Amino acid sequence: MRAPGSRRDGSAGRAAGLGLAVAAALLAACGSGASTPSAASGSTGSTGSTTTTTAAAGGSAPPAATTPGLPPVANATDLHKEPLPAPGAAPAPTSLMTSDLVVGTGAAATASATVQIQYVGANYADGKVFDASWTRGQPASFPLSGVIPGFAQGIVGMKIGGRREVLIPPNLGYGSSGSPPAVGPNETLVFVIDLLAIQ
């Protein structure tokens, strides 16, 4: 994802040109009217439900998603390799879904935390990666209180050292506006997130 107003020329090097895309765009989306529900409320948007699965400690989950609705992920449990989500199956789920591909052993993220993560963001429908910290070669850091609701809710409770797949429906992401050109209107998104540190 990109900061609003930034340009892209459509060349093959699109992923590398996104800059600090997730941090900027997620924060920008929050500032443009999206609100982050408090962790205490347990809110997950209009659907009112969240699906969560957890792998066995130590990353023994298979390299495919074990939750119906979540796309399989290549390199799912190898924290030294960039995870690659596959396209999802239609129809797209309408509620926030998470699956711990690798369970961390450190402290758990709270809604008020500032986190350092490695991530890949892809469109659910076609699996096309629109942003990845792996491409830039460095993790991103930002406060969970300042991002789109689904992203924050998807990370809350995750432990340092873990890898989690998070599916974000449009009502908890960018909604009918999208975040052009990387994210279209009413797109369901998939992030695979490695939690490196809590600051």
N, C-alpha and C positions, 0 to 999 in steps of 0.2 A: 504494500500500500504506500501511497505517496502523500506528501503534504499537499493541501489544496493550492492550486495555482502553479504548481511546478509543471515543467514541460517534458515531453517524451517524444523522440523522433521516430519511433516504430522500428528501429534497427534490431538486429539479432541480439544485441547486448542489453536488452531491456532490463533483465534481472539485476545486472550490475549497476545500472543507472538509477536505481530506486533510492539510493542514499540511506538515511536512517528512517526508512519508510514506515515501519510499524509504529515506532514510537511517535513520530510526527503525526501520522494519519489517525492513529487511535486516539491520541490526545486531542487532535483537531476535531474529530467527530464528537468527542465528549463535550468540547467547548461549543459545538454548534447545536446543542439541544439534547444530545443523548445524556441520560443520567445513569449513574452507577448505583444500583440498589445496595443497601448496606448488607454486609454479610449476615448480620443478625436476623434480618428479615427473611432470609432464605428465598427471596424472590427470584424467579427465573423468567419473568415476562408473562405475556398473556397466556401462554400454554400451561403455566403453573407446574411443570414437571421437569425433572432432570434425571437423566439416566447415567449411572456411573458404574464402571466395572474396574476391578483392580487385579493386576497380575500378582503372582506370588512374589515375595520379596526376592531380590537378587536378579530380577529380570528374566524369569523363566517363561514369560508369555511367548507364544508362537509369533512369527513375523507377520501374521495377518490379524486383523481386528477380530475380537471375540464377541463384540456387541453387534447385534443386528442393526443395520443402519449406518454404522461407521465403516468407511472404506478401509481395505487392507493397507498396510504401510510396509514398504520395503525398508530394510535396515532397521526394523522396529526396535530391536533391543541392543543394537550396537551403538553405544554413545559416542564412538569415535567416527561414525559415519553419518552423513546427512540423511535424515529420514525422508522418504518420498511417498506421499499418499497417492493411492490409485483413485480413479474416478469412482464416485458413489453411484448407487443404484437408485433409479427413480421409483417412487416419488421420494423426494428429500425429506428427512425427518423435520418435524416442526418444533421440537424442543431441544434445549441445550443437552448435549451428550458428551460424556468424558469417558476415557478408558486409560488407565495407567498401564503403559507398555513396559515400563521399568519403574518399580517402586523405590523411591528414595529412602534414605535412612537419616537425613538431617531434619532440621526444623521445618515446620509446615508454614506455608504462606498464609497470611491473613489479608483481609480486605484493605487494611491500611498500610500494607507492606510496600516497599520499593524493591523490585525484583531485578535480578540479572538473569537473562535467558538467552538460549540459542533457540531459533524457531524456523519453521517453514510454514508459509501460508499458501493454501491452494483453494481453487474453486471446487466445490463439491461435485458439480455436474460433469466436469471434464478432467479434473485432477490437475489442471494447469496451475503451476506455481506462479504466484504473482509477487511474492516477496520472500526473502530468506536471509537471515543473518549469516548463514553459512557462506553465502555468495560473497559477502563483504569481508569475511574472515575475522569477524569480531562479534561478541555478544551485544545485546541491547539492554539498557537499564531504564526503567521508568516506574512511577508509582501506580499501583493498581487502582487507586482512587481517581485516576485521571484518564481511564481508557473506556472503550465501549463496554457495555454491561456483560456481554457474553464472554469477552476475553478475560475480564477480571474474575467473573464467576467461575470460569473454567480453570483458573490457576489457584484460586483459594482452596486451601487444604492440601495442595500438592507439596511434597517434601523435597528438600534439596537433594540433588543427585538422581532425581527421577525424570522420566520422560512420559508425557501425557499427550494423548490425542484428544482434541477438543473440536466438536462440531457446533457451529454457531448459526442458528437460524436468522433470517433477515431481521426479525423484530428485536433481536439482541445484538445485531451488528449494524449495518449501514442502511437497512430499511429500503424504502422505495427510491431514495436518492442515490444509493450506491456511493462509491468513491472513485469516479471515473478517472482515467480509463481502466484502472486495474480491476476494480470491482463494479459490476453492473448493478442495476436496480434489482432489489429483492433476491440477491444471491445468497445462497447458503455457503458458508466457509468452513474449511477444515484447517486447523493449525496442529502441528506436532511441536511440542514445546519441551525443552530441556531446562529444568530449573537449576541454575548454577549457584546462585547466592541470594540471600535476603539481606538488604541493607537497612 
